[in-house]
Amino acid sequence: VIVRSTANVAAGARTKASAFLHGLFLLLAVLFLATLLNQIPLAALASILIFVGFKLAHPNIFQKMFKLDKSQYLPFLITIVAILFTSLITGVIIGLLAGVFFVLKANYHSAIEIGREGPAYKIALNREVTFVNKARLSHILERLPKGAEVILDGEHVGFIDHDVLEVIRDFERSAPLREIRLREQGFDAPVLKVPV
């Protein structure tokens, strides 16, 4: 598939129809030209694959990857090492899992930020706040001092998971017991004071 895509791009393909037509021509060749295809030396096919593979894994690509952040080049490096020590499919799966891990890790740290806005604590929810962030938000809310003023900021949030909303609403119900004043800002729809 990778070789076919590369060959299509090198030939000037511009639409997805090129991949379909290329696959159709391969199917026709296998059905009607099988004996002729078997006469192609395997060494010739191997040299084509090596050449295309070299173009796909050019040293410039490695240089560009290592100039990026650690969360970008580590999954790349893990995938390459896993492919070399296992098989192509296993290596790609390991690399995919490594990529998912780094995405979740980055989202875990950047989805919730706490800071100060004057005398108030400001808890900013950024991007997508999912169940992965539930424990961190609970920890932040539990550590707020008695009598604090808290601003829940949703200006940059794209999605809030139901589990996270439950944590916020549980905190809202228990906040008066600790004399904590809680207000929201920047949300498209109200998050606080939802009837039970």
N, C-alpha and C positions, 0 to 999 in steps of 0.2 A: 504493500500500500504506500509506504514512504517513497520507495523508488518510483512508483507510478506517478505520485504527486510531483516529485522532483522532475521527472521526465516531462510531465505536462507543463510545468512552469518554465522549464528550459526551452520547450518548444513554442512558448508564447501563449499558452492557454490563459483565458481570462474568466471563464465561467465554470460552474460545476458540471456542465454538460460534457466537458472534456474528460472528467473522471469516468462518467457513465459510458461515453464512447470508447474510451481506452479499455474499460472492463469488457464491453461488448466485443471489441476486436480480439481481446485475449480469449474470450469464450469461443468465438468463431474459429480462432486458430487452433485451440485445443480440440474442438469437435472435428474439424475438417483437415487440419494439417499436423496431426499428432506424429505421424511417422517422420515428417520433415523436421519438426521441432526436436525429435530425439536424435537427429544427426548433428545438432549444434554441439560442439565440444564443451564439456563442463568447465574447462579452463577459461574459455571465452566468456561464459556467463559469470564465472567467479571474478574475472578481471573487471567486467562491467560493474558488478556489485561493489567491488573494492573502490573503484573510481568514484562511483556515486556516493558511497559511504564516506570517502575522504572529503568530498565536497560538502556533505552534510555535517561532518565533524571537523571542519577546518580549524586549525590552531587559533585563528582570529576569534572564533566563537568561544573558545576556552578563555582567551584573554578578556573578552567582554564580560563573560560570566563572573570571573574572579574579581572584576572591578566593582561588581554589584554588592549589595548587602549580603551578610552571612545567610540570611533566611532565603536568599535567591540561589546562591551557588552551592550550598550544602545539599539540597535535594538533587541538584544536577550531578554533583560528585557522587552522592550515594547511589544514584541510578546507574551511573557508569560502572562503579565498582561492583554493584550487585549483578549487572549484566555480565561482566567479565568472569565473576566467580560462580554464577549460576547459569541461567539461560535467559534468552531475550524476554520471554513472557514474565518469568519470575522477577527479573531485574526491573522491568517496567512497573510491575505491581508494587515492589518494594519502594521504588522511586515515587510512585503515586502516593503511597502511604506516608512517606517522608514529607512530601509536599503538603499533604493534608495536615500533618502534624504541625508544620511551621505556620500554615495559615491559621490554624486554631490557636496556636501560641501567640501569634501577632494580634489576633482579634481579642484574645483573653486580656492582654495588657492595654490595648488601645481603646476598647469599647467603653470602658468606664474610667473617668478621670476625676480626681478630687482635688479641689483647690480652695482658695479663699476669695470672696468678693466682699470687701469691707469686713464687717464683723461676722458675716455669714459663711458657712461652709457651702461650697458649690459642687454638686455632684453632676458632672456632665456625662450624658449618655451619647455615645458617638456610633455612627454606622449601624450595624446590626447587633443588638444585644440579645444573645441566645442563652439557652440553658447552660452553656459553658461558662457564662459570666455570673450565674446565680450565686455560687459560693463566694465569689469575690465581692459582689454587691452586699450580700448578707454580712460579710466580715467588716466592710466599710461602715455599714449602718450601725452595727453593734458597737463599734469603737467610738462613735460620736459622743462627745461629752454631754452631761446633763445640762439642760437649759440652753442648748445650742440652737441657732437658727440655721435651717438647711434649705437650700435652693436646689430643686431637682430640675436640671436643664436638659431639654430634649430638642434643642434647635437643630442638631446635626444627626439625630437618630433616624434611621431608615425603617427599622423593624424592632419591636420589643416582643420577646417570647412570652407566652402566657405564664410560665413559671417565674419569670422575672417580675411580671406585673403582680403576681401573688406576693412575692417578697416585699415589693413596694407598698402594697395595700396592707400587709401584716404590720409593716413598720409604721404606716400611717395610723393604724388603730392603737399601737402601743406607744407612739410618740408622746401623747399627753402625760403618760405615767412618768416619763423622764423629763417633762417640761420642755420638750423639743418642739419648736415651731417649724412646720414644714410647708413649703409652697412650691409650685411648679411654674416653669416658664418655657416658652418655645415649642410646646407640643402642638401638633395639629388637632388632636382630640384630647379632652381632659383625661388625666391619668389618676388624679387623686379624687377623693370624696365620691367613690363609686358605691352605690348601695349594695349591701350584701344580699 
